[in-house]
């Protein structure tokens, strides 16, 4: 696992977190600790709403993770809505998926802080 880009460390009491990523990332044992670690670092009070596409790969796994942990989940959103409404973006990227790369660029264009984890 390689942390590619980390923005200034912010902490929130309530956070809207967009979790985006490659469809090739389909292992809960890889994704779940990344999400939990990010939330523990950024939002210690754990008042988080997860925004995601909710489809295959990262989107589907983050939906399952949210349900198991009791976090609010708003899913099946186009990336423009999830990224555009987020306080921060957690991008889990295989380095190949063009859709995830495009969403990362979009977040940066909007000025939304992005943490990119390359897996």
Helices and strands as residue ranges (DSSP letters): E 2-5, E 15-21, H 28-42, E 48-51, H 58-69, E 72-74, H 79-84, E 88-93, H 98-110, E 113-118
